[in-house]
Amino acid sequence: MSLFSFLSNVSLMAELVLGLLLFLSAVSWGIVFFKYYILGKEAKESVAFIKSFKRSERFSRLYEESAEFKSSTLAFLFRSAYEKVRALRDKTGSSEYSERDIDVLERTLIQALQEETGRLETHLQFLATTANIAPFVGLFGTVWGIIHAFRDITHQASASIASVAPGIADALVTTAAGLFTAIPAVIFYNTFLQKIRRLTALGDTFTLELLNILAESRWKD
């Protein structure tokens, strides 16, 4: 029996369960490919930006170049810092910065990093939700299939394989579908979360470096 003919014989309820799981799985895989692309581009551009940052002699020029790194969290942090420092300098008319100015910059960078972290975590909640509910959706199909099997036994007054097979088939196929939907969602959710945490840690380190540069009057405008 082919897979198509097997699926065509399942009950309407099993079809609805499988349809829901198929939808969750399709969206989850779409998110997986999208996040791999986004996070890969983020990591690549951040590495390139760090190289530009280390060899830069003037931050004003680096600020212009940073527009090329649209996906880089580090470039976004630098632009936020540069704009805030420039605003402070225009306000005070001095290139000397007080502890209060540094505190203002720190809050600006923390907010910017939170915004970037939120951007990177976009759609991850769907993977988490899928990982949590897919097994229970499959379990619902399992319970329904078992009930279906017992009902057929009652109606046919027989416990033969032929009488319980449709219900058991519903139970097994929905259980398997629930697991096949949930397991990849769990794996990739944790994978992406670890990648984002590493990028966030890199952002924290870069934030401290920018604050130290300003505190030590090494800001190369």
PEJO-V840867 format. One line per field, one symbol per residue. ss: DSSP state (@ for helix, = for strand, . for the rest). burial: 1 if it has 9 or more other C-alpha atoms within 8 Angstrom, else 0. A space follows every 10 residues. Layout:
ss = ???
burial = ???
//
This chain:
ss = ..@@@@@@.. .@@@@@@@@@ @@@@@@@@@@ @@@@@@@@@@ @@@@@@@@@@ @@@@@...@@ @@@@@@@@.. ..@@@@@@@@ @@@@@@@@@@ @@......@@ @@@@@@@@@@ @@@@@@@@@@ ...@@@@@@@ @@@@@@@@@@ @@@@@@@@@@ @@@@@@.... @@@@@@@@@@ @@@@@@@@@@ @@@@@@@@@@ @@@@@@@@@@ @@@@@@@@@@ @@@@@..... .
burial = 0000010001 0001101100 1101100100 1100100110 1110110011 0100010010 0110010010 0111111111 1101100110 0000001000 1100110111 0110011000 1001001101 1111111110 1111111111 0110000000 0011111111 1101111110 1111110110 0110110011 0011011001 1011100000 0
//
